[in-house]
Amino acid sequence: MKRLWLAFGTVIVVSFSILGWIGTRIYQEMPPIPDRVVTREGRVVIGSGEIGQGQNIWQTMGGMEVGSVWGHGSYVAPDWTADSLR
């Protein structure tokens, strides 16, 4: 019985170690979020903070729930960009 608990504990420790390592790598390699987007002429297209606001709106509308493992989420998701341009 003691061997089973030792094996169980080892599996748990190794699993959480791998999980922590993967989480650290994801955090370190996350894509940068620009402060603003400008054209070649220097005209501001998206100002400071607008990207974060857009992310918040996307998350509150359930954008995280639309998508798939296969990557065809853009085909099944509503086009919120077109809705906001009306």
CORSUL-V327439 format. One record per pair of residues at least 4 apart in sequence whose C-alpha atoms are under 7 Angstrom apart, sorted by the first residue. I is the first residue (numbers start at 1). J is the second residue. Records with the same first field share a line. If there is no record, write none. Layout:
I->J, J
This chain:
1->5
2->6
3->7
4->8
5->9
6->10
7->11
8->12
9->13
10->14
11->15
12->16
13->17
14->18
15->19
16->20
17->21
18->22
19->23
20->24
21->25
22->26
23->27
24->28
25->29
26->30
35->48, 49
36->46, 47, 48
37->44, 45, 46, 47
38->42, 43, 44, 45
39->43, 44, 45
46->50
49->53
50->54
51->55
52->56
53->57
54->58
55->59
56->60
57->61
58->62, 63
59->63, 64
66->73, 77
67->71, 72, 73, 74
68->72, 73
72->76
73->77
79->83
80->84
81->85
82->86
